[in-house]
Amino acid sequence: SLSLSLSLYSSTPTYIAMLSLTSLQPSTTFCSSLPSSHIHRTPQYRLSVSPPSPPRLLLTPSIPPRYRRLRIRSLDAAQPFDYESQISERFAKSTKLKIAIIGFGNFGQFLAKTLVRQGHTVLAHSRSNHTDIASKMGVSFFADADDLCEEHPEVM
């Protein structure tokens, strides 16, 4: 049996292909209708090829398998185009309201603080200027009621 081994090397992975051939073997054929004195042997050759073994991928041929380190090639991280993150973001937005508070005195500030803590968007308007207090609380303050209405709050 003749065996041929072919190795193709590239920069990183190594591919090994094996091809195995059996040698050509003569066989004899007898003609039974002829007398034994006229028997002649006709050589016939058979070529048999065994199927090649599947190519193997060796990641690092110089390092034995027991000393190879595990390398992380990808991570499953939430991406902005990820469907699951889009759905959860939509759900979070659908449960939060844009609420306008008219009158930003003591009670208006109390309401705003509570609503901001729950995650709602709060818009405020008052005749007096409470811009500094509103910005510290995370509330958008509008001195003009028309500007507040242009924000299209869901609750006033």
TAVENLIN-V553668 format. One record per residue. N is the residue number from 1. PHI is phi in degrees with one decimal (NA if undefined). PSI is psi as a letter, one per 40 degrees, with the letter a starting at -180 (* if undefined). D_FIRST is the distance of its C-alpha to the first C-alpha in Angstrom with 1 decimal. Layout:
n phi psi d_first
N PHI PSI D_FIRST
N PHI PSI D_FIRST
This chain:
n phi psi d_first
1 NA h 0.0
2 -103.8 h 3.8
3 -124.5 h 6.5
4 -121.8 h 10.1
5 -118.4 h 13.1
6 -124.7 h 16.5
7 -118.8 h 19.8
8 -111.3 h 23.1
9 -108.1 h 26.2
10 -117.0 a 29.6
11 -65.4 d 32.9
12 -106.7 c 33.0
13 -83.2 i 30.0
14 -116.3 h 26.3
15 -108.1 h 23.8
16 -121.5 h 20.1
17 -114.9 h 17.7
18 -115.5 h 14.0
19 -126.9 h 11.7
20 -124.5 h 8.2
21 -121.4 i 6.6
22 -94.5 i 4.3
23 -69.8 i 5.2
24 -76.3 h 8.8
25 -116.8 h 9.9
26 -72.8 i 13.6
27 -129.8 i 15.9
28 -110.4 i 19.6
29 -122.2 h 22.6
30 -109.5 h 25.9
31 -95.8 h 29.2
32 -78.7 e 31.4
33 -80.9 e 34.7
34 -92.8 i 34.7
35 -64.7 i 35.9
36 -63.9 d 33.4
37 -73.4 d 34.5
38 -101.8 e 33.4
39 -70.3 h 30.0
40 -123.5 i 27.6
41 -101.4 h 23.9
42 -108.6 h 22.6
43 -72.5 h 19.0
44 -125.2 i 17.5
45 -114.8 h 14.3
46 -115.7 h 12.8
47 -111.6 h 11.2
48 -120.0 h 10.2
49 -116.8 h 10.4
50 -81.6 i 10.6
51 -63.2 i 14.0
52 -68.9 i 14.4
53 -72.4 i 16.0
54 -64.5 i 19.7
55 -64.8 i 21.0
56 -108.3 i 22.7
57 -106.3 h 26.1
58 -103.8 h 27.0
59 -71.4 d 30.7
60 -134.8 g 31.2
61 -68.8 d 28.1
62 -80.8 d 30.3
63 -103.8 h 32.2
64 -61.4 i 30.7
65 -57.5 d 31.3
66 -73.0 e 34.0
67 -101.9 e 36.1
68 -71.0 h 36.0
69 -93.2 i 39.5
70 -75.7 h 40.3
71 -116.9 h 41.5
72 -85.1 h 43.7
73 -101.2 d 42.9
74 -155.6 i 45.6
75 -125.3 i 48.7
76 -92.3 g 50.4
77 -109.8 i 53.8
78 -70.6 h 56.7
79 -109.8 i 57.0
80 -62.7 d 60.1
81 -91.8 e 58.2
82 -70.0 h 56.9
83 -62.9 d 58.2
84 -63.4 d 59.0
85 -68.4 d 61.1
86 -64.8 d 62.9
87 -64.5 d 63.8
88 -66.8 d 65.1
89 -67.2 d 67.0
90 -62.8 d 68.6
91 -63.8 d 69.6
92 -62.7 d 71.1
93 -69.6 d 73.1
94 -71.7 d 74.3
95 -90.0 e 75.7
96 -100.5 i 77.6
97 -112.0 i 80.9
98 -99.5 h 82.8
99 -114.3 h 86.2
100 -104.4 h 89.4
101 -115.5 h 92.3
102 -97.7 h 95.7
103 98.1 h 97.8
104 -109.1 f 96.0
105 -80.8 a 98.6
106 -60.7 d 98.0
107 -69.7 d 96.8
108 -61.8 d 94.7
109 -69.0 d 92.9
110 -61.7 d 92.4
111 -61.5 d 90.8
112 -61.0 d 88.7
113 -61.1 d 87.4
114 -65.6 d 86.4
115 -70.2 d 84.7
116 -65.5 d 82.8
117 -60.7 d 81.5
118 -83.8 e 80.2
119 97.4 e 78.3
120 -80.1 i 80.6
121 -87.6 h 81.6
122 -114.4 h 85.3
123 -115.6 h 87.7
124 -131.3 i 91.3
125 -139.9 i 94.6
126 -155.0 i 98.0
127 -69.2 d 101.2
128 -88.9 i 100.9
129 -85.5 h 98.1
130 -120.3 f 95.5
131 -61.2 d 92.7
132 -64.2 d 92.0
133 -63.6 d 91.9
134 -65.0 d 89.7
135 -66.6 d 87.1
136 -65.4 d 86.9
137 -87.8 e 86.2
138 85.0 f 83.6
139 -110.2 i 86.0
140 -86.0 h 86.7
141 -104.8 h 90.4
142 -122.5 h 92.3
143 -76.5 d 95.9
144 -107.1 h 96.3
145 -65.7 d 95.9
146 -64.3 d 94.8
147 -63.1 d 91.8
148 -61.8 d 90.9
149 -68.2 d 91.0
150 -68.1 e 88.8
151 -78.6 e 86.0
152 52.4 g 86.2
153 -67.3 i 86.2
154 -81.7 d 85.2
155 -133.5 h 88.0
156 -120.3 * 91.3
